[in-house]
């Protein structure tokens, strides 16, 4: 597909990298010629220098014949204007990044009135992600599938854990809970495991299941499940505001440490229930005084990855039980994890996952399109949710008669509100939603892509 991206900042660059890797024709619009040259050399894309809201610039970029335009500049108003203009010129679909909290409260109206296909807000998405992790503090990460009925959680197996030395089949039998281990990280390698896979201390598991079963598994594995009652947030950015607003509404005590005095004044007016502290979070004495024994979790949200790393590691040393670290550079994920960082959240990557899901659904005109997409293990694994219709291959055929491609796992089926962890006698049925876990190189766009060959399709 032909995709025009307006804005070559952090979000735009990440979208360029991931969409070009999936084989799309990308054109980037930006005012900065040097940034455009760098992207052109790195990703072999077309570039146009200029204002993305200018009709002539959009015309030069081919927006009038594009399948999709994504406006991801730093200015919400410019993004909205880009999308309106491109849509009027003939662009099929438009996506706008809208970050301002005032606009965020009226996104439904904006989408309908301006003809937007989708709006993206990295900070709001990251705030939701962090909130979900804090509700289940034993997890490193937490995703929702099947309209929230199924969760995909990530956690680490530690020394002394009852699962160490057991195969997955033994774990399923001894824990007596209905869950499925979809992926296992061991050092720098990742596996989509079979039932005979033996767990070791240090393994990071990605597990699907319903909340009650996942909670029972955590208890069986002797993982802490203490409720988070107080949270410290380092950084009063938009993300810090969204998160504090969300947490304070649920009764959790929140304090924000922010270096800029004027921003502190602004936050104190916007968040009357939140304690705002004007100070430099790089000062370990301040972190110790405000957090040691006083907060259950510390969230590091500054604009510098390395500062967030240092703050999180120090917080862990002084006894804060849960830390969450904001990170922009994907390439640093593995290094940060190796240093002992607990949970990592990347706002731009959350948004890119949503855009990739939308793009794959656009490319697939049949009914079995991608409903949701979640990237795991530093983008090495994907969990995808599909809808089954009557034209889906092998519909009604028992799974034991089907051959899947390598490194693909059928995680679960949602049928009329019921969750099924399938075995060989189960099958796809029309109106089901199916969750598939796959390594990223398989590039699954629809359910047809999970089968080993066309010869295996049962019409």
FENRA-V739278 format. One record per helix or strand of 3 or more residues. SS is the DSSP state (2 for helix, 1 for strand). FROM is the first residue (numbers start at 0). LEN is the number of residues. If there is no record, write none. Layout:
SS,FROM,LEN + SS,FROM,LEN
This chain:
1,1,5 + 2,9,12 + 1,24,6 + 2,32,11 + 1,45,4 + 2,54,7 + 2,62,3 + 1,67,4 + 2,75,14 + 1,92,5 + 2,100,4 + 2,106,8 + 1,117,3 + 2,121,14 + 1,140,5 + 2,145,3 + 1,149,7 + 2,167,8 + 1,178,8 + 1,188,3 + 1,203,6 + 2,210,10 + 1,229,5 + 2,237,12 + 1,252,6 + 2,260,10 + 1,274,4 + 2,283,8 + 1,296,4 + 2,304,13 + 1,321,5 + 2,329,9 + 1,342,3 + 2,346,17 + 1,369,7 + 1,380,7 + 2,398,3 + 1,407,8 + 1,417,3 + 1,432,7 + 2,439,3 + 2,446,4 + 2,453,3
